[in-house]
Amino acid sequence: MSKSDAKPGTTSFRDLKLSEPLIRVLDEIGYESPTPIQSQAIPLLLNGRDILGHAPTGTGKTAAFALPLLSAIDMHNKSIQVLTLTP
């Protein structure tokens, strides 16, 4: 991920163009603003880009990868829509 791809100054998850139902859930559970890794990764992932991100433990990497996946899920489609593999 290059610095030119980053979204500096993103102050809300709404700014990242996540789905409205997901924004509501994030508000309900108290997620107020994205971390730097989330601000940089989420727009790229929403646009279908592959990324390799590096950030310290506890900075929100898991959410950076999961939120775009959750945002893309069609709740009316009952078939498998996401497959996540982890080491």
Backbone atoms as SQL, in Angstrom:
CREATE TABLE atoms (id INTEGER PRIMARY KEY, chain TEXT, resi INTEGER, resn TEXT, atom TEXT, x REAL, y REAL, z REAL);
INSERT INTO atoms VALUES
  (1, 'A', 1, 'MET', 'N', 0.857, -1.157, 0.000),
  (2, 'A', 1, 'MET', 'CA', 0.000, 0.000, 0.000),
  (3, 'A', 1, 'MET', 'C', 0.906, 1.224, 0.000),
  (4, 'A', 2, 'SER', 'N', 0.749, 2.066, -0.981),
  (5, 'A', 2, 'SER', 'CA', 1.588, 3.252, -1.033),
  (6, 'A', 2, 'SER', 'C', 0.918, 4.396, -0.293),
  (7, 'A', 3, 'LYS', 'N', 1.725, 5.365, 0.080),
  (8, 'A', 3, 'LYS', 'CA', 1.174, 6.506, 0.804),
  (9, 'A', 3, 'LYS', 'C', 0.170, 7.267, -0.052),
  (10, 'A', 4, 'SER', 'N', 0.324, 7.222, -1.381),
  (11, 'A', 4, 'SER', 'CA', -0.624, 7.921, -2.241),
  (12, 'A', 4, 'SER', 'C', -2.004, 7.282, -2.208),
  (13, 'A', 5, 'ASP', 'N', -2.086, 6.003, -1.807),
  (14, 'A', 5, 'ASP', 'CA', -3.368, 5.317, -1.702),
  (15, 'A', 5, 'ASP', 'C', -4.060, 5.598, -0.375),
  (16, 'A', 6, 'ALA', 'N', -3.339, 6.124, 0.580),
  (17, 'A', 6, 'ALA', 'CA', -3.874, 6.342, 1.921),
  (18, 'A', 6, 'ALA', 'C', -4.945, 7.421, 1.895),
  (19, 'A', 7, 'LYS', 'N', -5.835, 7.359, 2.866),
  (20, 'A', 7, 'LYS', 'CA', -6.892, 8.349, 3.019),
  (21, 'A', 7, 'LYS', 'C', -6.657, 9.133, 4.304),
  (22, 'A', 8, 'PRO', 'N', -5.666, 10.048, 4.304),
  (23, 'A', 8, 'PRO', 'CA', -5.377, 10.783, 5.531),
  (24, 'A', 8, 'PRO', 'C', -6.551, 11.671, 5.920),
  (25, 'A', 9, 'GLY', 'N', -6.733, 11.828, 7.201),
  (26, 'A', 9, 'GLY', 'CA', -7.765, 12.722, 7.688),
  (27, 'A', 9, 'GLY', 'C', -9.160, 12.127, 7.715),
  (28, 'A', 10, 'THR', 'N', -9.292, 10.831, 7.413),
  (29, 'A', 10, 'THR', 'CA', -10.607, 10.209, 7.492),
  (30, 'A', 10, 'THR', 'C', -11.022, 10.185, 8.951),
  (31, 'A', 11, 'THR', 'N', -12.145, 10.804, 9.240),
  (32, 'A', 11, 'THR', 'CA', -12.543, 10.949, 10.635),
  (33, 'A', 11, 'THR', 'C', -13.711, 10.063, 11.027),
  (34, 'A', 12, 'SER', 'N', -14.343, 9.405, 10.066),
  (35, 'A', 12, 'SER', 'CA', -15.468, 8.541, 10.418),
  (36, 'A', 12, 'SER', 'C', -15.528, 7.339, 9.485),
  (37, 'A', 13, 'PHE', 'N', -16.204, 6.303, 9.956),
  (38, 'A', 13, 'PHE', 'CA', -16.400, 5.132, 9.108),
  (39, 'A', 13, 'PHE', 'C', -17.307, 5.474, 7.934),
  (40, 'A', 14, 'ARG', 'N', -18.194, 6.435, 8.109),
  (41, 'A', 14, 'ARG', 'CA', -19.066, 6.874, 7.015),
  (42, 'A', 14, 'ARG', 'C', -18.225, 7.435, 5.862),
  (43, 'A', 15, 'ASP', 'N', -17.153, 8.162, 6.198),
  (44, 'A', 15, 'ASP', 'CA', -16.261, 8.710, 5.173),
  (45, 'A', 15, 'ASP', 'C', -15.643, 7.616, 4.307),
  (46, 'A', 16, 'LEU', 'N', -15.544, 6.412, 4.858),
  (47, 'A', 16, 'LEU', 'CA', -14.913, 5.307, 4.137),
  (48, 'A', 16, 'LEU', 'C', -15.871, 4.610, 3.181),
  (49, 'A', 17, 'LYS', 'N', -17.117, 5.038, 3.160),
  (50, 'A', 17, 'LYS', 'CA', -18.130, 4.506, 2.231),
  (51, 'A', 17, 'LYS', 'C', -18.527, 3.062, 2.524),
  (52, 'A', 18, 'LEU', 'N', -18.545, 2.703, 3.808),
  (53, 'A', 18, 'LEU', 'CA', -19.062, 1.395, 4.199),
  (54, 'A', 18, 'LEU', 'C', -20.585, 1.429, 4.078),
  (55, 'A', 19, 'SER', 'N', -21.212, 0.259, 4.038),
  (56, 'A', 19, 'SER', 'CA', -22.667, 0.197, 3.881),
  (57, 'A', 19, 'SER', 'C', -23.370, 0.836, 5.080),
  (58, 'A', 20, 'GLU', 'N', -24.543, 1.372, 4.815),
  (59, 'A', 20, 'GLU', 'CA', -25.302, 2.051, 5.869),
  (60, 'A', 20, 'GLU', 'C', -25.673, 1.118, 7.023),
  (61, 'A', 21, 'PRO', 'N', -26.118, -0.126, 6.756),
  (62, 'A', 21, 'PRO', 'CA', -26.397, -1.014, 7.897),
  (63, 'A', 21, 'PRO', 'C', -25.157, -1.255, 8.765),
  (64, 'A', 22, 'LEU', 'N', -24.008, -1.381, 8.149),
  (65, 'A', 22, 'LEU', 'CA', -22.776, -1.586, 8.910),
  (66, 'A', 22, 'LEU', 'C', -22.415, -0.332, 9.704),
  (67, 'A', 23, 'ILE', 'N', -22.607, 0.829, 9.122),
  (68, 'A', 23, 'ILE', 'CA', -22.360, 2.095, 9.832),
  (69, 'A', 23, 'ILE', 'C', -23.225, 2.160, 11.093),
  (70, 'A', 24, 'ARG', 'N', -24.492, 1.767, 10.970),
  (71, 'A', 24, 'ARG', 'CA', -25.390, 1.793, 12.134),
  (72, 'A', 24, 'ARG', 'C', -24.884, 0.870, 13.239),
  (73, 'A', 25, 'VAL', 'N', -24.440, -0.329, 12.862),
  (74, 'A', 25, 'VAL', 'CA', -23.922, -1.271, 13.863),
  (75, 'A', 25, 'VAL', 'C', -22.663, -0.714, 14.513),
  (76, 'A', 26, 'LEU', 'N', -21.770, -0.150, 13.725),
  (77, 'A', 26, 'LEU', 'CA', -20.543, 0.429, 14.286),
  (78, 'A', 26, 'LEU', 'C', -20.877, 1.537, 15.280),
  (79, 'A', 27, 'ASP', 'N', -21.871, 2.356, 14.946),
  (80, 'A', 27, 'ASP', 'CA', -22.318, 3.402, 15.881),
  (81, 'A', 27, 'ASP', 'C', -22.854, 2.787, 17.172),
  (82, 'A', 28, 'GLU', 'N', -23.676, 1.736, 17.025),
  (83, 'A', 28, 'GLU', 'CA', -24.284, 1.089, 18.194),
  (84, 'A', 28, 'GLU', 'C', -23.247, 0.484, 19.135),
  (85, 'A', 29, 'ILE', 'N', -22.173, -0.083, 18.573),
  (86, 'A', 29, 'ILE', 'CA', -21.177, -0.733, 19.430),
  (87, 'A', 29, 'ILE', 'C', -20.054, 0.212, 19.851),
  (88, 'A', 30, 'GLY', 'N', -20.154, 1.473, 19.440),
  (89, 'A', 30, 'GLY', 'CA', -19.225, 2.474, 19.930),
  (90, 'A', 30, 'GLY', 'C', -17.948, 2.663, 19.136),
  (91, 'A', 31, 'TYR', 'N', -17.897, 2.134, 17.914),
  (92, 'A', 31, 'TYR', 'CA', -16.738, 2.412, 17.060),
  (93, 'A', 31, 'TYR', 'C', -16.909, 3.825, 16.532),
  (94, 'A', 32, 'GLU', 'N', -16.071, 4.739, 16.985),
  (95, 'A', 32, 'GLU', 'CA', -16.263, 6.143, 16.647),
  (96, 'A', 32, 'GLU', 'C', -15.500, 6.588, 15.413),
  (97, 'A', 33, 'SER', 'N', -14.240, 6.193, 15.311),
  (98, 'A', 33, 'SER', 'CA', -13.450, 6.629, 14.162),
  (99, 'A', 33, 'SER', 'C', -12.436, 5.547, 13.793),
  (100, 'A', 34, 'PRO', 'N', -12.099, 5.469, 12.510),
  (101, 'A', 34, 'PRO', 'CA', -11.163, 4.444, 12.060),
  (102, 'A', 34, 'PRO', 'C', -9.736, 4.743, 12.504),
  (103, 'A', 35, 'THR', 'N', -8.987, 3.677, 12.707),
  (104, 'A', 35, 'THR', 'CA', -7.563, 3.813, 13.004),
  (105, 'A', 35, 'THR', 'C', -6.828, 4.079, 11.690),
  (106, 'A', 36, 'PRO', 'N', -5.568, 4.482, 11.747),
  (107, 'A', 36, 'PRO', 'CA', -4.829, 4.732, 10.504),
  (108, 'A', 36, 'PRO', 'C', -4.811, 3.536, 9.544),
  (109, 'A', 37, 'ILE', 'N', -4.597, 2.316, 10.042),
  (110, 'A', 37, 'ILE', 'CA', -4.582, 1.160, 9.140),
  (111, 'A', 37, 'ILE', 'C', -5.958, 0.960, 8.509),
  (112, 'A', 38, 'GLN', 'N', -7.022, 1.234, 9.252),
  (113, 'A', 38, 'GLN', 'CA', -8.373, 1.104, 8.707),
  (114, 'A', 38, 'GLN', 'C', -8.639, 2.180, 7.654),
  (115, 'A', 39, 'SER', 'N', -8.221, 3.401, 7.928),
  (116, 'A', 39, 'SER', 'CA', -8.410, 4.496, 6.969),
  (117, 'A', 39, 'SER', 'C', -7.686, 4.230, 5.659),
  (118, 'A', 40, 'GLN', 'N', -6.547, 3.575, 5.751),
  (119, 'A', 40, 'GLN', 'CA', -5.763, 3.295, 4.552),
  (120, 'A', 40, 'GLN', 'C', -6.248, 2.053, 3.816),
  (121, 'A', 41, 'ALA', 'N', -6.614, 1.013, 4.549),
  (122, 'A', 41, 'ALA', 'CA', -6.941, -0.270, 3.925),
  (123, 'A', 41, 'ALA', 'C', -8.369, -0.350, 3.399),
  (124, 'A', 42, 'ILE', 'N', -9.330, 0.146, 4.139),
  (125, 'A', 42, 'ILE', 'CA', -10.738, -0.055, 3.785),
  (126, 'A', 42, 'ILE', 'C', -11.085, 0.469, 2.391),
  (127, 'A', 43, 'PRO', 'N', -10.702, 1.694, 2.007),
  (128, 'A', 43, 'PRO', 'CA', -11.056, 2.150, 0.653),
  (129, 'A', 43, 'PRO', 'C', -10.464, 1.261, -0.446),
  (130, 'A', 44, 'LEU', 'N', -9.251, 0.801, -0.239),
  (131, 'A', 44, 'LEU', 'CA', -8.622, -0.068, -1.233),
  (132, 'A', 44, 'LEU', 'C', -9.364, -1.393, -1.345),
  (133, 'A', 45, 'LEU', 'N', -9.700, -1.982, -0.214),
  (134, 'A', 45, 'LEU', 'CA', -10.405, -3.264, -0.210),
  (135, 'A', 45, 'LEU', 'C', -11.812, -3.125, -0.784),
  (136, 'A', 46, 'LEU', 'N', -12.481, -2.032, -0.510),
  (137, 'A', 46, 'LEU', 'CA', -13.808, -1.807, -1.085),
  (138, 'A', 46, 'LEU', 'C', -13.747, -1.691, -2.604),
  (139, 'A', 47, 'ASN', 'N', -12.602, -1.268, -3.113),
  (140, 'A', 47, 'ASN', 'CA', -12.411, -1.154, -4.562),
  (141, 'A', 47, 'ASN', 'C', -11.829, -2.414, -5.176),
  (142, 'A', 48, 'GLY', 'N', -11.774, -3.486, -4.394),
  (143, 'A', 48, 'GLY', 'CA', -11.319, -4.763, -4.927),
  (144, 'A', 48, 'GLY', 'C', -9.821, -4.937, -5.015),
  (145, 'A', 49, 'ARG', 'N', -9.082, -4.049, -4.405),
  (146, 'A', 49, 'ARG', 'CA', -7.621, -4.146, -4.443),
  (147, 'A', 49, 'ARG', 'C', -7.123, -5.171, -3.441),
  (148, 'A', 50, 'ASP', 'N', -6.008, -5.790, -3.747),
  (149, 'A', 50, 'ASP', 'CA', -5.299, -6.648, -2.806),
  (150, 'A', 50, 'ASP', 'C', -4.314, -5.768, -2.061),
  (151, 'A', 51, 'ILE', 'N', -4.154, -6.010, -0.776),
  (152, 'A', 51, 'ILE', 'CA', -3.197, -5.209, -0.014),
  (153, 'A', 51, 'ILE', 'C', -2.384, -6.104, 0.907),
  (154, 'A', 52, 'LEU', 'N', -1.260, -5.597, 1.276),
  (155, 'A', 52, 'LEU', 'CA', -0.435, -6.179, 2.327),
  (156, 'A', 52, 'LEU', 'C', -0.248, -5.051, 3.331),
  (157, 'A', 53, 'GLY', 'N', -0.871, -5.192, 4.485),
  (158, 'A', 53, 'GLY', 'CA', -0.813, -4.143, 5.499),
  (159, 'A', 53, 'GLY', 'C', 0.036, -4.574, 6.675),
  (160, 'A', 54, 'HIS', 'N', 0.689, -3.610, 7.284),
  (161, 'A', 54, 'HIS', 'CA', 1.532, -3.875, 8.451),
  (162, 'A', 54, 'HIS', 'C', 1.238, -2.793, 9.485),
  (163, 'A', 55, 'ALA', 'N', 0.874, -3.228, 10.679),
  (164, 'A', 55, 'ALA', 'CA', 0.609, -2.292, 11.776),
  (165, 'A', 55, 'ALA', 'C', 0.788, -3.049, 13.084),
  (166, 'A', 56, 'PRO', 'N', 1.097, -2.330, 14.152),
  (167, 'A', 56, 'PRO', 'CA', 1.293, -2.981, 15.449),
  (168, 'A', 56, 'PRO', 'C', 0.032, -3.688, 15.953),
  (169, 'A', 57, 'THR', 'N', 0.233, -4.601, 16.871),
  (170, 'A', 57, 'THR', 'CA', -0.866, -5.308, 17.523),
  (171, 'A', 57, 'THR', 'C', -1.813, -4.302, 18.177),
  (172, 'A', 58, 'GLY', 'N', -3.111, -4.541, 18.022),
  (173, 'A', 58, 'GLY', 'CA', -4.105, -3.690, 18.668),
  (174, 'A', 58, 'GLY', 'C', -4.506, -2.454, 17.898),
  (175, 'A', 59, 'THR', 'N', -4.113, -2.362, 16.633),
  (176, 'A', 59, 'THR', 'CA', -4.418, -1.157, 15.861),
  (177, 'A', 59, 'THR', 'C', -5.613, -1.309, 14.926),
  (178, 'A', 60, 'GLY', 'N', -6.261, -2.483, 14.943),
  (179, 'A', 60, 'GLY', 'CA', -7.476, -2.640, 14.149),
  (180, 'A', 60, 'GLY', 'C', -7.303, -3.306, 12.803),
  (181, 'A', 61, 'LYS', 'N', -6.254, -4.099, 12.643),
  (182, 'A', 61, 'LYS', 'CA', -6.039, -4.776, 11.357),
  (183, 'A', 61, 'LYS', 'C', -7.178, -5.731, 11.016),
  (184, 'A', 62, 'THR', 'N', -7.643, -6.493, 11.994),
  (185, 'A', 62, 'THR', 'CA', -8.713, -7.451, 11.718),
  (186, 'A', 62, 'THR', 'C', -9.957, -6.726, 11.210),
  (187, 'A', 63, 'ALA', 'N', -10.339, -5.652, 11.861),
  (188, 'A', 63, 'ALA', 'CA', -11.495, -4.873, 11.407),
  (189, 'A', 63, 'ALA', 'C', -11.222, -4.240, 10.047),
  (190, 'A', 64, 'ALA', 'N', -9.983, -3.845, 9.787),
  (191, 'A', 64, 'ALA', 'CA', -9.644, -3.254, 8.493),
  (192, 'A', 64, 'ALA', 'C', -9.943, -4.223, 7.357),
  (193, 'A', 65, 'PHE', 'N', -9.715, -5.501, 7.587),
  (194, 'A', 65, 'PHE', 'CA', -9.998, -6.503, 6.564),
  (195, 'A', 65, 'PHE', 'C', -11.446, -6.975, 6.609),
  (196, 'A', 66, 'ALA', 'N', -12.039, -7.072, 7.796),
  (197, 'A', 66, 'ALA', 'CA', -13.388, -7.625, 7.932),
  (198, 'A', 66, 'ALA', 'C', -14.488, -6.640, 7.539),
  (199, 'A', 67, 'LEU', 'N', -14.334, -5.374, 7.860),
  (200, 'A', 67, 'LEU', 'CA', -15.411, -4.420, 7.601),
  (201, 'A', 67, 'LEU', 'C', -15.776, -4.312, 6.119),
  (202, 'A', 68, 'PRO', 'N', -14.821, -4.256, 5.192),
  (203, 'A', 68, 'PRO', 'CA', -15.212, -4.241, 3.777),
  (204, 'A', 68, 'PRO', 'C', -15.953, -5.513, 3.357),
  (205, 'A', 69, 'LEU', 'N', -15.558, -6.659, 3.906),
  (206, 'A', 69, 'LEU', 'CA', -16.267, -7.904, 3.600),
  (207, 'A', 69, 'LEU', 'C', -17.704, -7.842, 4.109),
  (208, 'A', 70, 'LEU', 'N', -17.866, -7.406, 5.344),
  (209, 'A', 70, 'LEU', 'CA', -19.202, -7.301, 5.925),
  (210, 'A', 70, 'LEU', 'C', -20.058, -6.279, 5.180),
  (211, 'A', 71, 'SER', 'N', -19.431, -5.215, 4.729),
  (212, 'A', 71, 'SER', 'CA', -20.142, -4.168, 4.011),
  (213, 'A', 71, 'SER', 'C', -20.695, -4.670, 2.680),
  (214, 'A', 72, 'ALA', 'N', -20.025, -5.638, 2.086),
  (215, 'A', 72, 'ALA', 'CA', -20.417, -6.146, 0.768),
  (216, 'A', 72, 'ALA', 'C', -21.445, -7.270, 0.827),
  (217, 'A', 73, 'ILE', 'N', -21.726, -7.795, 1.999),
  (218, 'A', 73, 'ILE', 'CA', -22.657, -8.922, 2.106),
  (219, 'A', 73, 'ILE', 'C', -24.086, -8.476, 1.806),
  (220, 'A', 74, 'ASP', 'N', -24.739, -9.238, 0.949),
  (221, 'A', 74, 'ASP', 'CA', -26.148, -9.025, 0.628),
  (222, 'A', 74, 'ASP', 'C', -26.969, -9.894, 1.576),
  (223, 'A', 75, 'MET', 'N', -27.669, -9.283, 2.500),
  (224, 'A', 75, 'MET', 'CA', -28.411, -10.019, 3.520),
  (225, 'A', 75, 'MET', 'C', -29.542, -10.865, 2.940),
  (226, 'A', 76, 'HIS', 'N', -29.965, -10.578, 1.713),
  (227, 'A', 76, 'HIS', 'CA', -31.038, -11.340, 1.075),
  (228, 'A', 76, 'HIS', 'C', -30.502, -12.551, 0.318),
  (229, 'A', 77, 'ASN', 'N', -29.221, -12.589, 0.087),
  (230, 'A', 77, 'ASN', 'CA', -28.583, -13.705, -0.613),
  (231, 'A', 77, 'ASN', 'C', -28.133, -14.720, 0.432),
  (232, 'A', 78, 'LYS', 'N', -28.713, -15.884, 0.412),
  (233, 'A', 78, 'LYS', 'CA', -28.425, -16.896, 1.432),
  (234, 'A', 78, 'LYS', 'C', -27.277, -17.828, 1.048),
  (235, 'A', 79, 'SER', 'N', -26.651, -17.596, -0.089),
  (236, 'A', 79, 'SER', 'CA', -25.513, -18.433, -0.473),
  (237, 'A', 79, 'SER', 'C', -24.226, -17.890, 0.150),
  (238, 'A', 80, 'ILE', 'N', -23.178, -18.676, 0.073),
  (239, 'A', 80, 'ILE', 'CA', -21.883, -18.248, 0.612),
  (240, 'A', 80, 'ILE', 'C', -21.389, -17.048, -0.186),
  (241, 'A', 81, 'GLN', 'N', -21.012, -15.998, 0.520),
  (242, 'A', 81, 'GLN', 'CA', -20.547, -14.779, -0.131),
  (243, 'A', 81, 'GLN', 'C', -19.110, -14.428, 0.223),
  (244, 'A', 82, 'VAL', 'N', -18.614, -14.962, 1.321),
  (245, 'A', 82, 'VAL', 'CA', -17.270, -14.630, 1.785),
  (246, 'A', 82, 'VAL', 'C', -16.591, -15.892, 2.279),
  (247, 'A', 83, 'LEU', 'N', -15.333, -16.017, 1.943),
  (248, 'A', 83, 'LEU', 'CA', -14.502, -17.095, 2.470),
  (249, 'A', 83, 'LEU', 'C', -13.259, -16.444, 3.050),
  (250, 'A', 84, 'THR', 'N', -12.988, -16.700, 4.317),
  (251, 'A', 84, 'THR', 'CA', -11.820, -16.134, 4.979),
  (252, 'A', 84, 'THR', 'C', -10.881, -17.258, 5.371),
  (253, 'A', 85, 'LEU', 'N', -9.639, -17.148, 4.962),
  (254, 'A', 85, 'LEU', 'CA', -8.603, -18.107, 5.327),
  (255, 'A', 85, 'LEU', 'C', -7.579, -17.396, 6.190),
  (256, 'A', 86, 'THR', 'N', -7.187, -18.016, 7.271),
  (257, 'A', 86, 'THR', 'CA', -6.174, -17.423, 8.142),
  (258, 'A', 86, 'THR', 'C', -5.107, -18.453, 8.463),
  (259, 'A', 87, 'PRO', 'N', -3.907, -17.977, 8.736),
  (260, 'A', 87, 'PRO', 'CA', -2.844, -18.936, 9.075),
  (261, 'A', 87, 'PRO', 'C', -3.041, -19.515, 10.466);
